[in-house]
Amino acid sequence: MRVQGIAAFACATAISTGSAIAGGADLTVFDWSGYEDPGFFASYMEKYGDEAPSYSYFGSQEEAFTKLSSGFTADLAHPCSDAVRKWVAADLIQPLDESKLTNWADVLPEIKEVDAIVLDGQLYMLPFEWGNTGLIYRTDKISGDDISLQLLADPAYAGKIAIPDAASSAYALAALATGNADDYTNLSDEQFKEASDFLRSIHPNMRFYWSDAGQFDQAMTSGEIEMGWAWNQSELNLIWNEVPAAMMRDADKGIATWACGYVHLKSSTTPVDQVYDLLNALTDPASGQYIIDNWGYPHSNAKAFEVADQANIEAYGFADPKSFFESSLFFDAVNPELEAKMLAEFERIKAGF
């Protein structure tokens, strides 16, 4: 009887403090499709009874911004660094508390220095993954000696290419193709016209503008398309499925680099400690090992590179993060006025004007 009384008292105490009723699914994440993979947050699930967070999805940062600005609520969201300034200005996110981030000291210094991770001395985005957007092509259809961004406009590839349905990514591609990568975030009127003209020149060859990487991968696998602008995860998915494919990583020919992470939304209602439990799980070395070995994306935690498969790190070119960042176009925030022009003009281009 005494043991039962103690157990009942302990249970009642836990319920009164809320520690026994928190469920993993009480936390909502607004994310890209695929990032609900439990391999990214194993320690969170261990703490919350093998229950994963709840997920809602967006297909582009523009879509995410519009939805959040219209009142959609969640606890965390997963933008890339080039979106953070805009989200802060729109009062959508709140600063993070570094003292609650158990892995912050191990985050790669190159990532910490990325524009908009820290603004006005406050940390707004916890970096999670980074990688490339580049030209992926079928090696059985196109020679590595011939591949280039300019090949996207070759009439021989009519109906055989695809690029993201995202203005920022499309104009990064166009800036690289037209030799204006150094001015990507603040293109002059002349440079903007050159980039827009390039996008118009490849539009007749477009099979589709993809919003889901799976759509791109399936089309490459079937041979529906032969090349396109996509993330390095797609390259690995194709290779793992024995599709002859490769990403063009020649910095002189044109490749882009990005860093993405998690932000704490002002609409968050879940207890702060639970929010940080997920953030700490996402930046754990075990999470980093998982994303490197299973997704082919490099992680923000330097210790992840020590425990991941070293052959993969060498093969993917992640052994030297500093040179990786310095040798390609980096997705920094675009001048707001220019961004508005990109969004409007990209819609015209997709419509055939």
C-alpha positions as CSV (number, residue, x, y, z in Angstrom):
1,M,0.0,0.0,0.0
2,R,2.8,2.4,0.9
3,V,4.6,1.8,-2.5
4,Q,1.3,2.4,-4.3
5,G,0.8,5.7,-2.4
6,I,4.3,6.9,-3.3
7,A,3.7,6.0,-6.9
8,A,0.4,7.8,-6.9
9,F,1.9,10.9,-5.3
10,A,4.8,10.9,-7.9
11,C,2.4,10.6,-10.7
12,A,0.2,13.4,-9.4
13,T,3.2,15.7,-8.9
14,A,4.5,15.0,-12.4
15,I,1.1,15.9,-13.9
16,S,0.8,19.1,-11.9
17,T,4.2,20.3,-13.2
18,G,3.4,19.3,-16.7
19,S,6.5,17.1,-17.2
20,A,4.4,13.9,-17.8
21,I,1.9,15.3,-20.3
22,A,4.3,16.8,-22.9
23,G,4.2,14.8,-26.1
24,G,6.7,15.0,-28.9
25,A,3.9,15.8,-31.4
26,D,2.9,18.9,-29.3
27,L,5.8,20.7,-31.1
28,T,5.0,21.9,-34.6
29,V,7.7,22.4,-37.3
30,F,7.1,24.2,-40.6
31,D,9.6,22.5,-43.0
32,W,10.6,21.3,-46.4
33,S,9.2,17.8,-47.2
34,G,11.5,15.0,-46.1
35,Y,12.9,16.7,-43.0
36,E,10.5,14.8,-40.8
37,D,13.0,11.9,-41.0
38,P,13.5,10.6,-37.4
39,G,17.2,10.2,-38.1
40,F,17.6,13.9,-37.6
41,F,16.2,14.1,-34.1
42,A,16.8,10.7,-32.4
43,S,17.5,12.2,-28.9
44,Y,14.3,14.2,-29.0
45,M,12.3,11.1,-29.7
46,E,14.1,9.2,-26.9
47,K,13.0,12.0,-24.5
48,Y,9.4,12.2,-25.7
49,G,8.4,8.5,-25.8
50,D,9.4,7.8,-29.4
51,E,7.0,10.5,-30.5
52,A,8.1,12.8,-33.4
53,P,7.2,16.5,-33.7
54,S,4.3,17.4,-35.9
55,Y,5.1,18.7,-39.4
56,S,3.6,21.1,-41.9
57,Y,5.3,21.7,-45.2
58,F,6.2,24.4,-47.7
59,G,7.7,24.1,-51.2
60,S,9.6,27.3,-51.4
61,Q,10.7,30.1,-49.0
62,E,8.4,32.5,-50.8
63,E,5.5,30.2,-50.1
64,A,6.6,29.8,-46.4
65,F,6.9,33.6,-46.0
66,T,3.5,34.3,-47.5
67,K,1.8,31.6,-45.3
68,L,3.4,32.8,-42.1
69,S,2.6,36.4,-42.9
70,S,-1.0,35.4,-43.4
71,G,-1.3,34.0,-39.9
72,F,-0.1,30.4,-40.1
73,T,1.4,29.3,-36.8
74,A,4.1,26.8,-35.8
75,D,6.9,26.6,-33.3
76,L,9.9,26.2,-35.6
77,A,10.5,26.8,-39.3
78,H,13.4,25.9,-41.6
79,P,14.4,28.7,-43.9
80,C,17.8,29.3,-45.4
81,S,20.1,32.1,-44.4
82,D,19.1,34.4,-47.3
83,A,15.5,34.6,-46.0
84,V,16.3,35.5,-42.4
85,R,16.6,39.3,-42.7
86,K,13.2,39.4,-44.4
87,W,11.6,37.2,-41.8
88,V,13.1,39.3,-39.0
89,A,11.9,42.5,-40.6
90,A,8.4,41.0,-40.9
91,D,8.5,40.2,-37.1
92,L,8.0,36.5,-37.7
93,I,10.9,35.1,-35.6
94,Q,12.4,35.7,-32.2
95,P,16.1,35.5,-31.2
96,L,17.5,32.3,-30.0
97,D,19.2,31.8,-26.5
98,E,22.7,30.6,-27.1
99,S,22.9,29.4,-23.5
100,K,20.2,26.8,-24.2
101,L,22.0,25.5,-27.3
102,T,24.2,22.7,-26.1
103,N,26.0,22.3,-29.5
104,W,26.5,25.9,-30.4
105,A,30.2,25.8,-29.5
106,D,30.8,23.0,-32.0
107,V,29.1,24.7,-34.9
108,L,31.5,25.3,-37.8
109,P,32.9,28.8,-37.7
110,E,32.3,29.3,-41.4
111,I,28.6,28.8,-40.8
112,K,28.5,31.2,-37.9
113,E,29.9,33.9,-40.1
114,V,27.2,33.5,-42.8
115,D,25.1,36.7,-43.3
116,A,22.0,36.9,-41.1
117,I,22.7,34.0,-38.8
118,V,23.4,36.8,-36.3
119,L,21.8,40.2,-36.7
120,D,22.4,43.2,-34.4
121,G,24.2,40.9,-32.0
122,Q,21.3,38.4,-31.7
123,L,21.3,34.8,-33.0
124,Y,18.2,34.3,-35.2
125,M,18.9,31.0,-37.1
126,L,20.5,27.8,-35.8
127,P,22.3,26.4,-38.8
128,F,21.5,22.7,-39.5
129,E,22.6,21.8,-43.0
130,W,24.4,23.3,-46.0
131,G,25.3,22.2,-49.4
132,N,25.1,22.9,-53.2
133,T,22.6,23.8,-55.8
134,G,24.2,22.9,-59.1
135,L,23.7,21.5,-62.5
136,I,23.0,17.7,-62.3
137,Y,23.1,15.8,-65.6
138,R,22.7,12.3,-67.0
139,T,26.3,11.2,-67.6
140,D,25.0,8.6,-70.2
141,K,23.5,11.5,-72.2
142,I,25.9,14.4,-71.7
143,S,29.7,14.4,-71.5
144,G,31.4,15.9,-68.5
145,D,33.6,17.8,-71.0
146,D,30.5,19.4,-72.6
147,I,28.4,20.2,-69.6
148,S,27.9,23.9,-68.8
149,L,25.1,26.2,-67.6
150,Q,24.9,27.6,-71.1
151,L,24.0,24.1,-72.4
152,L,20.6,24.6,-70.7
153,A,19.7,26.9,-73.6
154,D,20.7,24.5,-76.4
155,P,17.7,23.7,-78.6
156,A,18.8,20.1,-78.6
157,Y,17.5,19.8,-75.1
158,A,14.0,21.1,-75.7
159,G,11.7,19.5,-73.1
160,K,14.7,17.9,-71.4
161,I,15.6,20.3,-68.5
162,A,14.1,21.4,-65.2
163,I,14.9,24.1,-62.6
164,P,13.4,25.0,-59.3
165,D,10.1,26.9,-59.1
166,A,11.8,29.6,-57.0
167,A,12.9,33.0,-58.2
168,S,15.9,33.3,-55.9
169,S,17.4,30.0,-57.1
170,A,16.6,30.7,-60.8
171,Y,18.3,34.1,-60.7
172,A,21.3,32.6,-58.9
173,L,21.6,30.2,-61.8
174,A,21.2,33.0,-64.3
175,A,23.8,35.2,-62.5
176,L,26.3,32.4,-62.7
177,A,25.5,31.8,-66.3
178,T,25.9,35.4,-67.3
179,G,29.1,36.1,-65.3
180,N,27.4,38.3,-62.7
181,A,27.7,36.0,-59.7
182,D,29.7,38.6,-57.7
183,D,26.8,41.0,-57.9
184,Y,24.0,38.5,-57.3
185,T,22.5,40.2,-54.3
186,N,22.5,43.7,-55.9
187,L,22.3,43.3,-59.7
188,S,22.3,46.4,-61.8
189,D,19.5,47.0,-64.2
190,E,21.7,45.8,-67.0
191,Q,22.8,42.7,-65.1
192,F,19.2,41.9,-64.1
193,K,18.2,42.1,-67.8
194,E,21.0,39.8,-68.8
195,A,19.9,37.3,-66.1
196,S,16.2,37.5,-67.1
197,D,17.2,37.1,-70.8
198,F,19.1,33.9,-69.9
199,L,16.0,32.5,-68.0
200,R,13.9,33.3,-71.1
201,S,16.3,31.6,-73.3
202,I,16.0,28.3,-71.4
203,H,12.3,28.5,-70.9
204,P,11.5,26.7,-74.2
205,N,13.6,23.8,-73.1
206,M,11.8,23.5,-69.7
207,R,10.0,20.2,-69.1
208,F,8.8,21.7,-65.8
209,Y,9.7,24.0,-62.9
210,W,10.0,21.7,-59.9
211,S,8.7,22.3,-56.4
212,D,9.5,18.9,-55.0
213,A,13.0,17.4,-55.3
214,G,11.3,14.0,-55.7
215,Q,9.7,15.2,-58.9
216,F,13.1,16.1,-60.3
217,D,14.7,12.8,-59.2
218,Q,11.9,10.7,-60.8
219,A,12.2,12.6,-64.1
220,M,15.9,12.2,-64.2
221,T,15.6,8.5,-63.4
222,S,13.1,7.9,-66.2
223,G,15.0,9.9,-68.7
224,E,12.2,12.4,-69.0
225,I,14.8,15.1,-68.4
226,E,18.5,15.0,-68.9
227,M,19.8,17.8,-66.8
228,G,18.6,20.5,-64.4
229,W,19.4,22.8,-61.5
230,A,18.9,21.0,-58.2
231,W,20.3,20.1,-54.7
232,N,23.2,17.7,-54.1
233,Q,20.8,15.3,-52.4
234,S,19.3,14.6,-55.8
235,E,22.7,13.7,-57.2
236,L,23.1,11.1,-54.4
237,N,19.6,9.7,-54.7
238,L,20.2,9.1,-58.4
239,I,23.6,7.5,-57.8
240,W,22.2,5.3,-55.0
241,N,19.4,4.2,-57.4
242,E,22.1,3.3,-60.1
243,V,21.1,6.2,-62.3
244,P,24.2,7.5,-64.2
245,A,24.3,11.1,-63.0
246,A,26.6,13.7,-61.6
247,M,26.7,17.3,-60.4
248,M,28.9,19.8,-62.2
249,R,31.2,21.1,-59.3
250,D,33.5,23.2,-61.4
251,A,33.4,26.6,-59.6
252,D,34.5,28.4,-62.8
253,K,31.5,27.0,-64.7
254,G,29.1,27.8,-61.9
255,I,27.8,26.3,-58.7
256,A,26.0,27.8,-55.7
257,T,26.3,27.2,-51.9
258,W,23.6,27.6,-49.3
259,A,23.1,27.2,-45.5
260,C,19.7,26.5,-43.9
261,G,18.6,26.1,-40.3
262,Y,15.9,26.5,-37.8
263,V,14.2,29.6,-36.4
264,H,12.0,30.1,-33.4
265,L,8.7,31.6,-34.7
266,K,7.0,34.3,-32.7
267,S,3.7,32.3,-33.1
268,S,5.2,29.4,-31.0
269,T,3.1,28.2,-28.1
270,T,5.0,25.1,-27.1
271,P,7.2,25.4,-23.9
272,V,10.6,26.8,-24.6
273,D,12.5,23.9,-23.1
274,Q,10.8,21.5,-25.6
275,V,11.7,23.8,-28.5
276,Y,15.3,23.7,-27.5
277,D,15.2,19.9,-27.0
278,L,14.5,19.6,-30.7
279,L,17.1,22.2,-31.7
280,N,19.7,20.4,-29.7
281,A,18.8,17.0,-31.2
282,L,19.0,18.5,-34.7
283,T,22.5,19.8,-34.1
284,D,23.8,16.7,-32.3
285,P,26.8,15.0,-33.9
286,A,24.7,11.9,-34.4
287,S,22.2,13.9,-36.4
288,G,25.1,15.2,-38.4
289,Q,26.4,11.8,-39.1
290,Y,23.0,10.7,-40.3
291,I,22.5,13.6,-42.7
292,I,26.0,13.2,-44.1
293,D,25.9,9.5,-44.6
294,N,22.2,9.2,-45.7
295,W,21.4,12.5,-47.4
296,G,24.7,13.7,-48.6
297,Y,24.4,17.1,-47.0
298,P,27.1,18.5,-44.7
299,H,26.0,19.3,-41.2
300,S,26.6,22.4,-39.1
301,N,28.3,20.5,-36.2
302,A,32.1,20.1,-36.8
303,K,32.1,17.0,-34.7
304,A,29.7,15.3,-37.1
305,F,32.6,15.2,-39.6
306,E,34.7,13.1,-37.2
307,V,32.1,10.4,-36.8
308,A,30.7,10.3,-40.4
309,D,32.0,8.0,-43.1
310,Q,35.3,9.6,-44.2
311,A,35.0,8.2,-47.7
312,N,31.7,10.0,-48.1
313,I,33.1,13.3,-46.8
314,E,36.0,13.1,-49.4
315,A,33.7,12.0,-52.2
316,Y,31.2,14.9,-51.6
317,G,34.0,17.5,-51.3
318,F,33.2,18.5,-47.7
319,A,36.6,17.9,-46.2
320,D,37.5,21.6,-46.4
321,P,34.4,23.7,-45.6
322,K,36.2,27.0,-45.9
323,S,37.2,26.5,-49.5
324,F,33.8,25.1,-50.2
325,F,32.2,28.4,-49.1
326,E,34.7,30.6,-50.8
327,S,34.7,28.9,-54.2
328,S,31.1,29.3,-55.2
329,L,28.2,31.8,-55.3
330,F,26.7,31.9,-51.8
331,F,23.0,32.5,-51.3
332,D,23.0,35.7,-49.3
333,A,20.0,38.0,-48.8
334,V,19.1,39.8,-52.0
335,N,18.4,43.5,-52.0
336,P,14.6,43.7,-51.2
337,E,13.8,45.9,-54.2
338,L,15.7,43.5,-56.4
339,E,14.0,40.5,-54.8
340,A,10.6,42.0,-55.7
341,K,11.7,42.4,-59.3
342,M,13.0,38.8,-59.4
343,L,9.7,37.5,-58.1
344,A,7.6,39.5,-60.6
345,E,9.8,38.8,-63.6
346,F,10.2,35.1,-62.9
347,E,6.4,34.7,-63.0
348,R,6.3,36.5,-66.4
349,I,9.1,34.2,-67.7
350,K,7.3,31.0,-66.5
351,A,4.2,32.3,-68.3
352,G,6.1,32.6,-71.5
353,F,6.5,36.4,-71.6
